[in-house]
Every structure is written in C-alpha cells, then in structure tokens.
Amino acid sequence: MNQKKLIWQIFPPNLLITLAAMLAVGWYGSSALHKFYIDQLGEGLQSRAYLIRDQVSKLIAEDRIGLLREFCLNSGREAVTRITIIDRSGKVIADSNEDADLMESHGNRPEIKEALNGGTGNSIRFSKTLQENMLYVAVPLRPYIANEGSSEGVSLSSPGVLRVAVPVTAIERTLKNVQLKVAFGAIIVIMAAALVTLYVSRRISKPLEEMKQCALRYSRGDFSQRMLLHKGGSVSLEVATLAASMDRMADQLNERIQTILRQRNELEAVFASMSEAVLAVDTNERVLSMNKAAALIFGVNEKHAPNKLLQEVVRNIDLQRQVKQILENLEPLQDEIALQYGESERFLQTNGVPLNDGNGNNIGVLIVMNDVTRLRRLENVRRDFVANVSHELKTPITSIKGYVETLLDGAIDSREDAERFLQIIVKQTNQLYAIIEDLLALSRIEKLSENEEVDLRLGNLKQILEEAVQTCQIKAAGKKIKISLICPDNLQAMVNPTLLEQAVVNLVVNAIKYSDADGEVIIRADLTRQDQGEKRVVISVQDFGVGIAKKHLPRLFERFYRSDKARSRKMGGTGLGLAIVKHIVQIHGGDVAVQSQEGEGATFYINLPPIIE
Ligand code: ADP
C-alpha cells in the first residue's frame, strides 16, 4: 500500500509552494533593488561625466595633457570617482587613479566601444587595475569649439571618451545585507507557514482519521458508536455532511442487519424445532445445513455437518441418488429411504425440491424427511393381521364347506355319517364363533384404550380372582384340575374388575388347556417389593402342564402366535387369548411376563403398575 496519509499529501507541497514563493520574491526583490541602485548610480555617474566633459574636451583640444591629468586627479579625488580619458584609438590619455602611460589600450572595453559609437556605455566589471568590481559609465567627448558660432579650422569629430567609474562593492555589500535580512525573514515566514499548514492539515485530517476509525468499526459490524462529527462546529461542511450520511447509512445498515438476524434466528428456531428432518445440500453435494431432527436420525452433530460431502455425513446410497437426480432434473422428487440401525430398520419418506436463490438460480437441494417407520410397521402388522385372520377363518370354513358338500353328495342318507359330520360342523362353527368373539373383544379393548375410556377404580382383588375361578370351574372340573387361589383378603388395586377378570380367565383357561388331567393351577396375588424398592401388585397363574419352548417366549403375546399349532387348534384355541391379556394389562398401565420350560409347566404374570405411597 503506497497511499500516503492525508497530512503528508497536504503538508510538503504547501511547504514547497511557500519556499518557492519566498525564493521567487527574494530573488526578484533583490535583483530589482540591485538594478535600482545601479541605475541610480549610473545616472549619478553620467551627470558627473557631463559636468566635466566640456572641461576635458577643452584641455584635449588645447593639447594640455599634463593639466588634463592633474584635473582628472583632483576631480576624481574630490568626487571619489575614477576618471579616465581615452582617445579615439583606445589609448588612455589620463586616469585619476593610475599612470596613463602604463595602462593598456581600453578600446576593447564594452562601455568605451559604445561611447565611441556615439552612445553612453555602461558596464559593471572587475577592474584588474583597482582589483575590485566597478561600475563604468562612458560618454563620448564633444569636439571643443573655442569660439561659439564659428567652427572654422576645427575638427568636429569626437576626440575620445570620458569614462567615470565608482566601485560597486559597497552597493553589493548593502545588497547582501538586505538579502540576508530578506532570507532571515523568509525563514521565519516559512516556519510560520509550515506551522499554519501543519495545523490546517491536522484540522482537515483529524476528523477524517476519526471517520476512518469509525468506518473500520462499521465494517467489522460494530455499530455501537456514531461519528457524530456533524454535531460539532469544528469540521468543514463537506466532512460534516459526509459523516452525517455515513451515520445515517450505519443506522440503516444496523437496522437491516438486526432485521436479518432476527429473521434468521426465527427461521433457525423453526428449522431446529421441526419434527421433520431437514437437510440442505449445495450443487457440489456438500451439506449446507441440517436441523436437529436430521442430525438425530443420521447420528451426527448438526454443527459439524456443514461443508462436508453428503456421503461423509449420511451413508445412504438412495439419498445420494435422489439428490443427484434432483440436481440433474431440477424437479421435486418424492421417495423413501431405509436406514439400518443394527438389527432394526427405519423408514424415511423423503420430499426433495431444488433450492433456488432470489434470482431463481439453483443453489442446491432441500430434502424434508418424515419418519414413517411406525406407519410402515403398522401397515405390516395390519397386513399380517389380515392374512392371519383370513387364514384362521379359512381353516374352519374349508372344513365346514367340505362336510356340508359331503352331506349334500349323499352322506346325509346315512344317519350315522350325517350325525358325525354335523358334530364336526358344529365344532368348526364354534371355533369360528370363538375367533370372531375374540377378535371383537380385542378390537373393543383396543378402542377403549385408544379413547382412554377405561374406568379404573379401587377394587378388591380376591373377589375378582374368585369370580374368575368360578368362571373356569366347569372347564377345570372336566379335566379334574384343581384351581388354588392364594390372595390376601384385603388386597386392593386400581383396576377395571370386568376386564381384569377376563384377563385372568384367559390365563386360567390356557393353564387348564395345556395341563394334563388331574393337574393343578395356582393363582397367586400379592403386593411385592421390586428391585427399585417400589411396591406392585403381581398376579401369577401357574400350571404344571406341557410348558413352552424358550424360542417361543418373546413372541407369545402376539396375535395368532401359537407355540404348538396343532395342539392349540385341537383345544379350540384362537391364538388371541394372550394378546387380549396383554392389551387388558396395558390398559391398567402394567405389563405381562411369562416363565416356562418345555414339559415343566408355565407361569404367567400380570404386573400392575407401582403403587405411589
Ligand atoms: P390359544 O387360544 O391358542 O391358547 P393364546 O393366545 O391364549 O392362544 O396362547 C397362545 C399360545 O401360547 C398358545 O397357542 C399356546 O401354544 C401357548 N400357551 C399359552 N398358555 C400356555 C400354557 N399355560 N402352557 C403352555 N402353552 C401355553
């Protein structure tokens, strides 16, 4: 940067101008003064020459050279003037200061030449004779006429030149003195001018310097101070106007920046709090920004993602393909991607649009993603459920259809066959009925829990469990199974008695179903202290029947899941009993569990929610 400070642009040129002006004035003044002095002196010398010219002419005409030399000597001494008489050939005839006979020819001297030509010669020269600077004035001598009016017998040409001279050393000394004084004055003037220039330059540059500092602060985005120069009276109108407009500009800029910041913050807040995952990438597939939801889904830090390549942040080929496609076609695209999380999968519905700037130029892609995993799972569950229901219904219906057709084909004529077939048809119809009953029960319970309409109240558990035992008694008696109930008389819990009784009945019916004859089913209910120190009412139903293989336990409470399909069908099972139990217990805010080993019976648990004391 070779720009100079303002002060250095103003100060030196001003100083130079002053210096040049002083030099010019000094030079012109002193040379004018010199000329004036010399002119004055020249005129004086000329007068002196005229005064003695005729006298000299007369003495020459009379050829009285000795007298002439004496006259020169005396007049020269009196007038402190050197007087020299030169004849036409240039020879010195007389001189007031020197011996004329010893002097060289003066015909070549410029003032003499001029005088010989009839004019008045002037010259300043160094006199070798007197060893100093002299001003010479030479006038032509007039021919002497003894008798005025008669010029007979007399030569009329000039007899020579009269030269008078004075030293100019004194004048030069005086002039030097004057020049010295002028130079001294000039130095003072220059110094004063320098100080004034410095002061003025500072006055001009100081507010500009302040403005510069303020402008630098503005450029850094610091609008805390204003120039305020226009308020003071010490600055020029131009600077004050400039400062005022810059202050106004800063105000507007600040306001705009604040507005932009506010809007950006609002946008960022909206962006961050969106439950949908939002991801923006530029045309080079580098992440511009992503919100919290997206960062959470992709398991990255949203602050570190910007400027990284998309494939570094999200390792999903489908998403990269979609971004490429949108960048190529510049058209919105709706699709889906699946993300793998260890064993499980998450499904995201993606809505991608080209991202344009204010001028409509494409600057990247914006993708909004919705987590549709739950939706997909529900769809799968529904699909499976429909398939399962159809399958469950198809088995008894196929059987009924088969036997009815057999009857119609003639079997009806044999009473024995007809009775046997009708028995089977009744059994299958009961199975159908049971499935439909259970499905209806399940949907009723689901509806209750969805609408949160379940009426829970403090109930005596022993009473409820006794009712359940009562309901199962006939079935138990059929297989000579003993049902034991162990429950404190005053055990109470927040329950819906009807639903809880149905859940326990389902468990006890299963226990009877999957126990051999003469077995035992034990129902226990008690307040138990859990690991975390909280108390919960736990109801358990234990049998000593066939038991369940370990691999079936995790899925046992799913709809239509059976550990032993053949046995379940034979027993008239629907595969929905445990699903109903699970839903009922969930309505109560509790959970279910099972413990079993194949061949050693099973224990099902209903854990009601912890009691808040
Ligand atoms: P189901 O109507 O077939 O009994 P559930 O939903 O009640 O249907 O039971 C699901 C499956 O769990 C049954 O098919 C059976 O295989 C197994 N199961 C349930 N309770 C017991 C039990 N007490 N002992 C052994 N297996 C059982």
Boltz pocket constraint, residues with backbone or C-beta under 6 A from the ligand:
constraints:
  - pocket:
      binder: B
      contacts: [[A, 506], [A, 507], [A, 510], [A, 511], [A, 512], [A, 514], [A, 543], [A, 545], [A, 546], [A, 547], [A, 548], [A, 556], [A, 558], [A, 561], [A, 562], [A, 563], [A, 564], [A, 565], [A, 568], [A, 569], [A, 572], [A, 573], [A, 574], [A, 575], [A, 576], [A, 577], [A, 578], [A, 579], [A, 601], [A, 602]]
      max_distance: 6.0
